[in-house]
Amino acid sequence: MRTDDFWAVIDRATADRPASPAEVAKRAAADLATRDPEEIVAWARHLDKVMVASGTEDLWAAAYVIHGGCSEEGFDSFRGWLIAHGRETVARSVKSPDSLADMPAVRAAADNGAVFEAEEVLSVAAEAYQQATGSDLPAWETPATRPESADLWDFDNEEEMQKRLPRLSALFLEPPD
């Protein structure tokens, strides 16, 4: 599956009206369910590629500072939330995780404590395959989609966080005394 075809599914799920990530996932699964099972599998494999490309240490750090902590599963769900916002959001966030400070929802989270997770986006292909065939999505060996947590820099080191993600740090970390 081509990258443009993968993102077209998300684009159609968000077209014409704003939607929650759960609604994006529901619409995307319904769209994919109308296709051949092989195409659904190809979409799922492309999702793996997006997850690998977005599995950067500094993007994980961004999720960590925004949420006040972020587990492996939380980081995956955070990237599901990003995917629900489309190709440009994912690309911009991977290239410059600190650019998340430009998103109104992220800025608002500094005050309201919102958590950005959308595990259901990561299950779109499985849901679509189930709808289309009545069977589970075939299994395959998935690549590592994030660094090992033991290999990460210390996300609790506020000085390092401020150096790497200054704009997000300004929003979410307490100013030094």
JOKAPE-V925898 format. One line per field, one symbol per residue. ss: DSSP state (@ for helix, = for strand, . for the rest). A space follows every 10 residues. Layout:
ss->???
//
This chain:
ss->..@@@@@@@@ @@@@...... @@@@@@@@@@ @@....@@@@ @@@@@@@@@@ @@@...@@@@ @@@@@@@... .@@@@@@@@@ @@@@..@@@@ @@@@@.@@@@ @@.@@@@@@@ @@......@@ @@.@@@@@@@ @@@....... ........@@ @......@@@ @@@@.@@@@@ @@.....
//
